[in-house]
């Protein structure tokens, strides 16, 4: 199928909640404006960062619909539709096409897991068939799904069963598999890199687009990595990656996704807390988080709200 490839930085947006734990859809417009202002080209919504697995199907549809309404012409919306229940995943994909999304992504079921590539492709083929007009991306994230089947083999088998297969959102450290996906059939597939902490490695292996959590609040430092790489200044690119990684180490130390929502508040976008079983940092830990980020220079390169 014909589709426009994903290029540049694509954020995986946080989902906003009210203090009572209900969705705060009103925050999405400000989130979208911030991404556009900071040169982010797309939003991969309701994925890991968006706590998609902790949302009901109805909530995910509300979030996806609002992103499509506010994105405008400068932000492409890819809706993650993965679910442990195939009928729900298909319903989410169908809804994504109806609301005007520019693509869908789907990870492997993570409770009853596919035993082999054939089963994984069969599951994804069913999901993709519910949004036949949209590019379909397999979301490779073994750290969360526990499914470590090679993405390159998925593409080889999947192209026969999934007419709208566009490529892979590759969130894994197996760079040999990533490189094979990029090279396959002279670059037929759109292979989008998904590990912020090794973005430079992804670029060196041919990545043109990248999807990540920290692009929500630190897009400028990643633009500097890409710009330095493109002009051949690897020393500069490495230095910027090292600064980004110092921030990421703090982000992980203070709880990852939960810390990320605090970091969103630091740049002026309050997305509320995380949903149980995740737990937001205490006020004391949040102050410690801010202090360590200041020491790492985060506020010198963070995104503008």
KETI-171381 format. One record per atom (N, C-alpha, C): residue in three letters; x, y, z. Coordinates in steps of 0.02 Angstrom, whole numbers, padded with zeros to 5 digits, always signed. Each point is the difference from the previous one (the first is absolute). Example, Ala and Ser with C-alpha at 12.3 -4.5 7.8 and 13.67 -1.06 7.14 Angstrom:
# KETI-171381
Ala+00660-00284+00390
Ala-00045+00059+00000
Ala+00045+00060+00000
Ser-00018+00053-00036
Ser+00042+00059+00003
Ser-00039+00055+00037
***
This chain:
# KETI-171381
Unk+00042-00060+00000
Unk-00042+00060+00000
Unk+00044+00062+00000
Unk-00028+00055-00024
Unk+00036+00063+00001
Unk-00011+00035+00067
Unk+00054+00024+00030
Unk-00005+00036+00063
Unk+00062+00044+00008
Unk-00007+00052+00040
Unk+00056+00044+00015
Unk+00037-00026+00060
Unk+00064-00009-00005
Unk+00039-00028+00054
Unk+00005+00048+00059
Unk+00011-00030+00059
Unk+00008+00040+00061
Unk+00072+00024+00004
Unk+00009+00065+00005
Unk+00066+00030+00003
Unk+00006+00046+00061
Unk+00062+00009+00022
Unk+00012+00045+00056
Unk-00023-00030+00065
Unk-00015+00044+00048
Unk-00020-00022+00066
Unk-00076-00008+00004
Unk-00022-00057+00024
Unk-00071-00013+00014
Unk-00006-00014+00074
Unk-00039+00038+00035
Unk-00008-00010+00072
Unk-00050-00054+00015
Unk+00011-00035+00056
Unk-00050-00045+00028
Unk-00031+00037+00059
Unk-00056+00034-00010
Unk-00026+00046+00051
Unk-00024-00035+00063
Unk+00008+00036+00055
Unk-00030-00021+00063
Unk-00075+00011-00003
Unk-00038-00040+00037
Unk-00072+00011+00006
Unk-00011+00039+00064
Unk-00044+00049-00003
Unk-00013+00043+00058
Unk-00060-00025+00039
Unk+00006+00003+00066
Unk-00055-00019+00045
Unk-00017+00058+00047
Unk-00064+00003+00019
Unk-00021+00045+00054
Unk+00022-00030+00066
Unk-00007+00038+00054
Unk+00020-00024+00066
Unk-00040-00060+00023
Unk-00060-00009-00027
Unk-00041-00058+00018
Unk+00015-00062-00042
Unk+00049+00005-00044
Unk+00020-00056-00042
Unk-00035-00005-00067
Unk-00047+00044-00013
Unk-00035-00001-00065
Unk+00042+00036-00053
Unk-00015-00014-00063
Unk+00036+00031-00055
Unk-00008+00076+00000
Unk+00054+00034-00017
Unk-00002+00072-00009
Unk+00014+00015-00074
Unk-00052-00007-00040
Unk+00006+00009-00072
Unk+00020+00072-00018
Unk-00018+00047+00042
Unk+00013+00071-00014
Unk+00074+00015-00005
Unk+00043-00041+00028
Unk+00072+00013-00002
Unk+00031-00015-00069
Unk-00034-00038-00040
Unk+00031-00025-00061
Unk+00017+00056-00049
Unk-00042+00050-00005
Unk+00014+00054-00047
Unk+00066+00035+00017
Unk+00011+00014+00064
Unk+00063+00032+00021
Unk+00060-00045-00014
Unk-00009-00065+00011
Unk+00054-00048-00015
Unk+00017+00002-00074
Unk-00051+00000-00042
Unk+00012+00001-00072
Unk+00035+00064-00021
Unk-00022+00056+00027
Unk+00032+00064-00018
Unk+00073+00001+00021
Unk+00015-00029+00058
Unk+00070-00002+00023
Unk+00042-00043-00047
Unk-00026-00056-00022
Unk+00038-00043-00045
Unk+00015+00037-00065
Unk-00050+00032-00028
Unk+00009+00037-00062
Unk+00051+00056+00009
Unk-00006+00036+00055
Unk+00046+00056+00014
Unk+00072-00023+00005
Unk+00010-00062+00023
Unk+00067-00026+00009
Unk+00024-00045-00057
Unk-00033+00005-00057
Unk+00023-00034-00060
Unk-00012-00074-00003
Unk-00046-00025+00042
Unk-00018-00071-00002
Unk-00050-00010-00056
Unk+00008-00053-00039
Unk-00040-00009-00061
Unk-00060-00044+00008
Unk-00004-00037+00056
Unk-00055-00047+00008
Unk-00012-00018+00072
Unk-00056-00035+00011
Unk-00019-00025+00067
Unk-00022-00072-00006
Unk+00032-00044+00038
Unk-00018-00071+00003
Unk-00040-00009+00065
Unk-00066+00001-00006
Unk-00042+00008+00059
Unk-00025-00068+00027
Unk-00011-00001+00066
Unk-00027-00059+00035
Unk+00047-00060-00001
Unk+00065+00015-00005
Unk+00049-00053+00005
Unk+00023-00010+00072
Unk+00063-00018+00009
Unk+00027-00012+00067
Unk-00001+00063+00041
Unk+00028+00054-00026
Unk+00002+00064+00036
Unk-00070+00026+00012
Unk-00045-00012-00045
Unk-00069+00023+00007
Unk-00042-00046+00043
Unk+00031-00047+00035
Unk-00034-00046+00046
Unk-00059-00036-00033
Unk+00009-00016-00064
Unk-00054-00031-00038
Unk-00026-00064+00031
Unk+00046-00040+00029
Unk-00021-00063+00029
Unk-00040+00009+00065
Unk+00001+00061+00028
Unk-00037+00015+00061
Unk-00065+00038-00013
Unk-00014+00011-00064
Unk-00062+00036-00019
Unk-00052-00049-00026
Unk-00062+00017+00010
Unk-00054-00039-00031
Unk-00002+00014-00075
Unk-00033-00043-00038
Unk-00008+00012-00072
Unk-00034+00067-00012
Unk-00052+00015+00038
Unk-00035+00064-00009
Unk+00046+00059+00014
Unk+00042-00005+00051
Unk+00047+00054+00015
Unk+00050+00008-00056
Unk+00026-00055-00025
Unk+00049+00004-00055
Unk-00031+00033-00061
Unk-00062-00015-00015
Unk-00033+00031-00057
Unk-00008+00076+00011
Unk-00017+00020+00060
Unk-00007+00072+00015
Unk+00067+00035-00009
Unk+00054-00029+00025
Unk+00066+00030-00006
Unk+00020+00006-00073
Unk-00007-00054-00037
Unk+00020-00001-00071
Unk-00040+00052-00040
Unk-00065+00003+00013
Unk-00043+00046-00037
Unk+00022+00073+00012
Unk+00014+00016+00063
Unk+00020+00069+00016
Unk+00067+00018-00032
Unk+00047-00047-00001
Unk+00064+00014-00033
Unk-00011+00014-00074
Unk-00042-00038-00032
Unk-00014+00011-00071
Unk-00034+00068-00011
Unk-00040+00021+00047
Unk-00035+00064-00007
Unk+00047+00059+00006
Unk+00051-00004+00042
Unk+00042+00058+00015
Unk+00066+00000-00038
Unk+00018-00055-00032
Unk+00067-00006-00029
Unk+00012+00047-00058
Unk-00051+00013-00040
Unk+00008+00044-00058
Unk+00044-00032-00053
Unk+00027+00042-00044
Unk+00039-00025-00057
Unk+00072-00014+00018
Unk+00023+00024+00058
Unk+00071-00004+00016
Unk+00019-00057+00046
Unk-00048-00041+00019
Unk+00014-00055+00047
Unk-00038-00062-00023
Unk+00037-00052-00017
Unk-00030-00063-00021
Unk-00017-00042+00061
Unk-00060-00028+00001
Unk-00022-00039+00057
Unk-00002-00075-00019
Unk+00040-00038+00035
Unk+00000-00073-00006
Unk-00031-00028+00064
Unk-00051-00040-00006
Unk-00036-00025+00058
Unk+00023-00071+00016
Unk+00023-00010+00061
Unk+00017-00068+00021
Unk-00065-00037+00018
Unk-00010-00058-00029
Unk-00063-00037+00009
Unk+00012-00069+00029
Unk+00060-00014+00023
Unk+00015-00066+00028
Unk-00041-00015+00062
Unk-00019-00063+00007
Unk-00042-00021+00057
Unk+00008-00075+00007
Unk-00012-00026+00060
Unk+00002-00072+00010
Unk-00061-00035-00031
Unk-00054+00037-00010
Unk-00061-00028-00030
Unk-00005+00022-00073
Unk+00002-00048-00046
Unk-00002+00016-00071
Unk-00060+00042-00020
Unk-00062-00015+00023
Unk-00057+00042-00020
Unk+00008+00074+00020
Unk+00030+00012+00059
Unk+00011+00069+00022
Unk+00053+00034-00043
Unk+00052-00036-00017
Unk+00052+00028-00042
Unk-00029+00018-00069
Unk-00042-00043-00027
Unk-00031+00014-00065
Unk-00047+00060+00005
Unk-00037+00005+00054
Unk-00045+00057+00009
Unk+00039+00065+00004
Unk+00057+00000+00035
Unk+00042+00059+00006
Unk+00029+00020-00068
Unk+00020-00050-00040
Unk+00026+00014-00066
Unk-00053+00030-00046
Unk-00058-00029+00001
Unk-00056+00026-00041
Unk-00016+00072+00020
Unk+00000+00013+00065
Unk-00014+00067+00024
Unk+00054+00049-00022
Unk+00062-00021+00002
Unk+00055+00044-00021
Unk-00009+00022-00073
Unk-00021-00046-00042
Unk-00011+00018-00070
Unk-00059+00048-00006
Unk-00052-00011+00038
Unk-00060+00042-00003
Unk+00015+00072+00021
Unk+00045+00010+00049
Unk+00012+00068+00026
Unk+00055+00037-00038
Unk+00029-00032-00050
Unk+00048+00035-00042
Unk+00072-00004+00022
Unk+00018-00052+00038
Unk+00070-00011+00018
Unk+00041-00014-00063
Unk+00066+00010+00006
Unk+00044-00012-00058
Unk+00034-00068+00002
Unk-00016-00040+00050
Unk+00028-00067+00004
Unk-00019-00034+00065
Unk+00012-00065+00004
Unk-00012-00037+00061
Unk+00062-00042+00016
Unk+00011-00011+00065
Unk+00053-00044+00023
Unk-00029-00052+00045
Unk+00033-00057+00006
Unk-00026-00054+00041
Unk+00058-00043+00026
Unk+00003-00008+00067
Unk+00050-00046+00027
Unk-00029-00070+00006
Unk+00044-00047+00017
Unk-00021-00070+00009
Unk-00042-00007+00063
Unk-00051-00044-00001
Unk-00036-00014+00062
Unk+00049-00024+00054
Unk-00009+00023+00062
Unk+00051-00012+00050
Unk-00023-00043+00059
Unk-00060-00028-00001
Unk-00020-00048+00051
Unk+00003-00069-00030
Unk-00047-00016-00045
Unk+00008-00059-00042
Unk+00042+00023-00060
Unk+00062-00022-00002
Unk+00048+00026-00049
Unk+00001-00044-00063
Unk+00014+00029-00058
Unk+00009-00041-00060
Unk+00061-00044+00008
Unk-00007-00063-00019
Unk+00054-00048+00008
Unk+00052+00005-00055
Unk-00019+00029-00057
Unk+00045+00003-00058
Unk-00021+00059-00044
Unk+00040+00012-00052
Unk-00014+00056-00045
Unk-00066-00008-00035
Unk-00017-00061-00019
Unk-00063-00010-00036
Unk-00060+00023+00041
Unk+00002-00016+00065
Unk-00056+00020+00043
Unk-00001+00076+00011
Unk+00059+00030+00006
Unk+00003+00072+00008
Unk-00026+00035-00063
Unk+00022-00023-00058
Unk-00023+00030-00063
Unk-00076-00010-00008
Unk-00025-00058+00019
Unk-00072-00012-00006
Unk-00040+00050+00043
Unk+00024+00011+00061
Unk-00033+00049+00044
Unk+00001+00069-00031
Unk+00059+00022-00021
Unk+00007+00067-00028
Unk-00038+00009-00065
Unk-00004-00053-00040
Unk-00037+00004-00062
Unk-00074+00014+00013
Unk-00027-00031+00052
Unk-00069+00013+00019
Unk-00010+00073+00020
Unk+00047+00025+00040
Unk-00005+00070+00023
Unk+00006+00048-00060
Unk+00050-00011-00041
Unk+00012+00045-00057
Unk-00058+00001-00049
Unk-00035-00057-00006
Unk-00056-00003-00047
Unk-00059+00043+00022
Unk-00001+00021+00063
Unk-00053+00044+00025
Unk+00012+00073-00016
Unk+00061+00016-00024
Unk+00015+00068-00021
Unk+00040-00005-00066
Unk-00031-00026-00052
Unk+00037-00016-00062
Unk+00028+00060-00036
Unk-00028+00060+00014
Unk+00023+00060-00035
Unk+00059+00033+00035
Unk+00020-00026+00059
Unk+00053+00031+00038
Unk+00064-00042-00001
Unk+00058+00032+00001
Unk+00063-00037+00008
Unk-00001-00036+00068
Unk+00023-00062+00000
Unk+00003-00040+00061
Unk+00072-00010+00021
Unk+00014+00014+00063
Unk+00067-00008+00028
Unk-00001-00053+00056
Unk+00043-00050-00006
Unk+00009-00046+00055
Unk+00044+00034+00052
Unk-00022-00002+00063
Unk+00035+00033+00055
Unk+00042-00052+00037
Unk+00065+00000-00013
Unk+00046-00048+00030
Unk+00026+00028+00066
Unk-00025-00026+00057
Unk+00021+00024+00066
Unk+00002-00059+00048
Unk+00051-00043-00007
Unk+00004-00060+00042
Unk+00004+00014+00075
Unk+00027+00058+00019
Unk+00007+00016+00072
Unk-00068+00002+00034
Unk-00053+00014-00037
Unk-00067+00005+00028
Unk-00044-00061-00017
Unk+00009-00027-00061
Unk-00043-00056-00021
Unk+00029-00068+00017
Unk+00066-00003+00007
Unk+00033-00065+00009
Unk+00006-00040-00064
Unk-00020+00028-00056
Unk+00003-00034-00065
Unk+00062+00024-00037
Unk+00049-00044-00010
Unk+00064+00020-00029
Unk+00011-00028-00070
Unk-00054-00015-00035
Unk+00006-00024-00069
Unk+00030+00055-00044
Unk+00048-00017-00043
Unk+00034+00052-00039
Unk-00048+00040-00045
Unk+00009+00065+00000
Unk-00043+00044-00040
Unk+00012-00011-00074
Unk+00061-00015-00019
Unk+00014-00010-00072
Unk-00039-00060-00027
Unk-00004-00052+00039
Unk-00038-00059-00021
Unk-00074+00016-00003
Unk-00023+00042+00047
Unk-00070+00022-00003
Unk-00015+00036-00065
Unk+00045+00044-00022
Unk-00010+00036-00063
Unk-00001-00048-00059
Unk+00046-00049+00000
Unk+00003-00048-00055
Unk-00065-00039-00007
Unk-00026-00024+00056
Unk-00062-00039-00002
Unk-00061+00046-00006
Unk+00003+00056+00033
Unk-00058+00045+00003
Unk-00019+00031-00066
Unk+00050+00013-00043
Unk-00016+00032-00064
Unk-00045-00043-00044
Unk-00002-00065+00014
Unk-00043-00045-00039
Unk-00072+00000+00026
Unk-00009+00020+00063
Unk-00066-00005+00031
Unk-00032+00067+00016
Unk+00041+00053+00002
Unk-00024+00065+00022
Unk+00012+00051-00056
Unk-00050+00013-00043
Unk+00010+00044-00057
Unk+00021+00071+00020
Unk-00021+00023+00058
Unk+00015+00069+00021
Unk+00058+00003+00049
Unk+00042-00052+00001
Unk+00058+00000+00045
Unk+00050+00053-00023
Unk+00013+00049+00045
Unk+00046+00054-00017
Unk+00069-00010+00030
Unk+00003-00029+00059
Unk+00065-00009+00031
Unk-00004-00017+00073
Unk+00049+00024+00039
Unk+00007-00019+00070
Unk+00017+00061+00042
Unk-00032+00004+00058
Unk+00025+00044+00053
Unk+00046-00043+00042
Unk+00065+00013-00004
Unk+00050-00046+00026
Unk+00027+00026+00066
Unk-00028-00027+00056
Unk+00022+00020+00066
Unk+00035-00059+00033
Unk+00062-00009-00019
Unk+00039-00058+00022
Unk+00074+00017-00011
Unk+00043-00039+00033
Unk+00072+00014-00004
Unk+00035-00045-00051
Unk-00036-00044-00034
Unk+00031-00044-00049
Unk+00011+00038-00065
Unk+00057+00033-00003
Unk+00014+00044-00058
Unk+00014-00040-00063
Unk+00020-00062+00006
Unk+00009-00041-00060
Unk-00068-00012-00033
Unk-00050-00015+00040
Unk-00068-00010-00026
Unk-00026+00065-00030
Unk+00012+00056+00035
Unk-00021+00065-00026
Unk+00031+00013-00068
Unk+00065-00010-00006
Unk+00035+00013-00062
Unk-00027-00044-00057
Unk-00015-00062+00017
Unk-00028-00045-00051
Unk-00068+00025-00024
Unk-00041+00025+00047
Unk-00065+00029-00019
Unk+00009+00060-00047
Unk+00048+00043+00015
Unk+00013+00060-00040
Unk+00022-00019-00071
Unk+00044-00050-00005
Unk+00028-00020-00065
Unk-00047-00041-00042
Unk-00050-00030+00031
Unk-00041-00050-00034
Unk-00031+00027-00065
Unk+00010-00037-00053
Unk-00029+00017-00066
Unk+00015+00073-00018
Unk+00063+00018+00009
Unk+00024+00067-00018
Unk-00039+00056+00034
Unk-00015-00012+00063
Unk-00033+00052+00040
Unk-00074+00006-00012
Unk-00031-00056-00014
Unk-00073+00002-00015
Unk-00040+00024+00061
Unk+00021-00019+00060
Unk-00042+00013+00059
Unk+00022+00062+00038
Unk-00048+00029+00034
Unk+00011+00059+00042
Unk+00016-00026+00071
Unk+00063+00003+00019
Unk+00022-00028+00064
Unk+00017+00058+00046
Unk-00042+00012+00049
Unk+00004+00059+00043
Unk+00033-00019+00066
Unk+00052+00036+00018
Unk+00041-00019+00058
Unk-00034+00022+00065
Unk+00004-00043+00052
Unk-00038+00013+00060
Unk+00039+00000+00065
Unk+00066+00008-00002
Unk+00039+00004+00061
Unk+00037+00067+00003
Unk-00027+00047+00039
Unk+00027+00067+00004
Unk+00074+00001+00019
Unk+00019-00046+00045
Unk+00068+00001+00028
Unk+00053-00024-00049
Unk-00020-00030-00056
Unk+00048-00020-00051
Unk-00024+00026-00069
Unk-00030+00058+00000
Unk-00023+00029-00064
Unk+00057+00006-00049
Unk+00058+00021+00022
Unk+00057+00008-00045
Unk+00018-00066-00034
Unk-00003-00054+00037
Unk+00013-00066-00030
Unk-00052-00015-00053
Unk-00063+00015+00014
Unk-00052-00011-00049
Unk+00011+00040-00064
Unk+00020+00063+00008
Unk+00014+00042-00058
Unk+00056-00029-00042
Unk+00051-00026+00034
Unk+00058-00027-00037
Unk-00019-00061-00040
Unk-00055-00034+00020
Unk-00021-00060-00036
Unk-00057+00014-00049
Unk-00017+00064-00008
Unk-00048+00017-00052
Unk-00066+00026+00022
Unk-00010+00010+00065
Unk-00065+00026+00024
Unk-00012+00070-00027
Unk-00060+00013-00023
Unk-00021+00067-00023
Unk-00052+00030+00046
Unk-00035-00042+00038
Unk-00049+00023+00047
Unk+00010-00035+00067
Unk-00022+00032+00054
Unk+00009-00028+00067
Unk-00060+00017+00043
Unk-00024-00050+00037
Unk-00057+00010+00045
Unk+00025-00009+00071
Unk-00015+00049+00044
Unk+00025-00007+00068
Unk-00038+00040+00052
Unk+00008-00019+00063
Unk-00032+00034+00056
Unk+00030+00068+00014
Unk+00067+00002+00000
Unk+00033+00062+00022
Unk-00004+00056-00052
Unk-00024-00015-00060
Unk-00009+00052-00050
Unk-00057+00047+00020
Unk-00042-00021+00049
Unk-00052+00044+00026
Unk+00028+00061+00036
Unk+00054-00011+00037
Unk+00026+00054+00042
Unk+00072+00019-00013
Unk+00033-00033-00047
Unk+00070+00016-00014
Unk+00016-00005-00075
Unk-00047+00019-00042
Unk+00011-00005-00073
Unk+00062+00037-00024
Unk+00015+00060+00027
Unk+00057+00038-00028
Unk+00067-00038+00001
Unk+00014-00038+00053
Unk+00065-00035+00003
Unk+00004-00054-00054
Unk-00056-00030-00017
Unk+00000-00052-00052
Unk+00005+00030-00070
Unk-00030+00059-00008
Unk+00010+00036-00064
Unk+00075+00014-00010
Unk+00035+00017+00054
Unk+00072+00014-00005
Unk+00039-00063-00018
Unk-00021-00057+00027
Unk+00032-00063-00018
Unk-00008-00013-00075
Unk-00061+00007-00024
Unk-00014-00014-00071
Unk+00037+00049-00045
Unk-00002+00064+00018
Unk+00034+00051-00041
Unk+00075-00013-00003
Unk+00031-00016+00057
Unk+00072-00013+00001
Unk+00017-00062-00040
Unk-00042-00052+00006
Unk+00012-00061-00039
Unk-00004+00014-00075
Unk-00051+00038-00020
Unk-00010+00013-00071
Unk+00055+00042-00031
Unk+00033+00042+00040
Unk+00056+00038-00027
Unk+00067-00035+00009
Unk-00002-00061+00027
Unk+00060-00041+00007
Unk+00043+00015+00061
Unk-00027+00037+00048
Unk+00037+00018+00060
Unk-00017-00050+00055
Unk+00033-00058-00002
Unk-00017-00053+00047
Unk+00020+00017+00072
Unk+00054+00037+00009
Unk+00020+00019+00068
Unk-00055+00043+00032
Unk-00027+00046-00037
Unk-00054+00042+00025
Unk-00063-00042+00013
Unk-00016-00044-00046
Unk-00059-00043+00009
Unk+00007-00044+00062
Unk+00060-00027+00011
Unk+00012-00042+00059
Unk-00008+00042+00064
Unk+00025+00061-00001
Unk-00005+00043+00059
Unk-00073+00015+00017
Unk-00040+00014-00051
Unk-00071+00013+00013
Unk-00036-00064+00024
Unk+00018-00057-00029
Unk-00030-00063+00023
Unk+00018-00013+00073
Unk+00062+00016+00018
Unk+00021-00010+00070
Unk-00041+00045+00047
Unk-00014+00061-00020
Unk-00041+00045+00041
Unk-00071-00028+00006
Unk-00027-00023-00056
Unk-00067-00030+00002
Unk+00000-00061+00046
Unk+00052-00040-00003
Unk+00002-00061+00040
Unk+00008+00014+00075
Unk+00033+00055+00017
Unk+00003+00020+00070
Unk-00071+00015+00026
Unk-00039+00034-00042
Unk-00070+00013+00017
Unk-00040-00065+00005
Unk+00010-00045-00048
Unk-00037-00063-00001
Unk+00016-00042+00062
Unk+00063+00001+00022
Unk+00019-00038+00059
Unk-00039+00025+00062
Unk-00009+00065+00004
Unk-00039+00029+00055
Unk-00073-00017-00007
Unk-00026+00005-00061
Unk-00069-00019-00016
Unk-00015-00071+00023
Unk+00046-00047-00015
Unk-00009-00070+00019
Unk+00006-00008+00076
Unk+00049+00033+00030
Unk+00011-00005+00072
Unk-00061+00020+00040
Unk-00037+00050-00024
Unk-00057+00025+00037
Unk-00067-00029-00023
Unk+00002-00055-00036
Unk-00062-00036-00015
Unk-00022-00001-00072
Unk+00042+00024-00046
Unk-00019-00005-00070
Unk-00062+00039-00017
Unk-00052-00034-00018
Unk-00061+00032-00023
Unk-00028+00049+00052
Unk+00001-00020+00064
Unk-00025+00044+00053
Unk+00043+00062+00005
Unk+00066-00008-00006
Unk+00045+00058+00002
Unk-00013+00045-00061
Unk-00015-00032-00056
Unk-00013+00039-00061
Unk-00058+00047+00008
Unk-00052-00020+00035
Unk-00056+00045+00011
Unk+00020+00059+00044
Unk+00044-00012+00049
Unk+00026+00056+00039
Unk+00041+00046-00044
Unk+00038-00028-00046
Unk+00041+00041-00045
Unk-00044+00041-00047
Unk-00058-00027-00018
Unk-00047+00039-00040
Unk-00025+00060+00041
Unk-00012-00009+00064
Unk-00019+00057+00042
Unk+00056+00052+00002
Unk+00062-00023+00002
Unk+00057+00046+00003
Unk+00003+00045-00061
Unk-00023-00024-00058
Unk+00001+00043-00059
Unk-00066+00036-00011
Unk-00047-00009+00047
Unk-00063+00038-00002
Unk-00060-00037-00027
Unk+00004-00066-00006
Unk-00056-00040-00025
Unk-00019-00052+00053
Unk-00051+00013+00038
Unk-00020-00045+00054
Unk-00045-00055-00027
Unk+00025-00061-00001
Unk-00039-00058-00023
Unk-00026-00042+00058
Unk+00005+00027+00060
Unk-00026-00036+00058
Unk+00046-00056+00021
Unk-00028-00050+00033
Unk+00039-00056+00026
Unk-00006-00060-00047
Unk+00034-00054+00018
Unk-00007-00063-00037
Unk-00056-00041+00031
Unk-00023-00049-00037
Unk-00054-00043+00024
Unk+00029-00063+00033
Unk-00031-00020+00055
Unk+00021-00062+00033
Unk+00000-00059-00049
Unk+00049-00045+00006
Unk+00044-00010+00057
Unk+00063+00043+00001
Unk+00009+00045-00048
Unk+00056+00047+00003
Unk-00013+00050+00056
Unk+00053+00031+00024
Unk-00005+00047+00056
Unk+00041+00062-00014
Unk-00029+00058+00008
Unk+00035+00063-00011
Unk+00050+00013+00056
Unk+00055+00035-00014
Unk+00049+00016+00052
Unk-00031+00046+00053
Unk+00024-00006+00061
Unk-00021+00045+00054
Unk+00025+00070-00013
Unk-00024+00048+00038
Unk+00023+00069-00008
Unk+00075+00005+00012
Unk+00024-00037+00050
Unk+00072+00001+00014
Unk+00039-00028-00058
Unk-00022-00057-00027
Unk+00035-00030-00057
Unk-00005+00044-00062
Unk-00055+00035-00008
Unk-00006+00044-00057
Unk+00048+00058+00005
Unk+00011+00026+00060
Unk+00049+00053+00010
Unk+00071-00026-00015
Unk+00013-00061+00023
Unk+00065-00031-00015
Unk+00009-00010-00075
Unk-00053-00020-00034
Unk+00002-00008-00072
Unk+00018+00065-00034
Unk-00034+00054+00019
Unk+00014+00065-00029
Unk+00073+00021+00012
Unk+00024-00012+00061
Unk+00068+00019+00016
Unk+00051-00037-00043
Unk-00010-00066-00008
Unk+00046-00038-00040
Unk-00003+00019-00074
Unk-00060+00017-00023
Unk-00007+00022-00070
Unk+00035+00067-00010
Unk-00005+00044+00048
Unk+00036+00064-00004
Unk+00075-00012-00006
Unk+00025-00047+00040
Unk+00071-00016-00003
Unk+00022-00029-00066
Unk-00046-00034-00034
Unk+00015-00030-00065
Unk-00012+00048-00058
Unk-00022+00061+00015
Unk-00011+00050-00053
Unk-00064-00008-00038
Unk-00047-00038+00028
Unk-00064-00012-00035
Unk-00035+00064-00020
Unk+00000+00050+00043
Unk-00038+00060-00014
Unk+00034+00045-00052
Unk+00059-00020-00021
Unk+00034+00035-00055
Unk-00021-00027-00068
Unk-00028-00060-00001
Unk-00019-00029-00065
Unk-00070-00030-00001
Unk-00040+00013+00051
Unk-00067-00029+00001
Unk-00046+00033-00050
Unk-00055-00033-00015
Unk-00050+00026-00046
Unk-00036+00059+00031
Unk-00029+00041-00044
Unk-00041+00056+00022
Unk-00074-00021+00000
Unk-00036+00018+00052
Unk-00070-00020+00005
Unk-00041+00036-00053
***
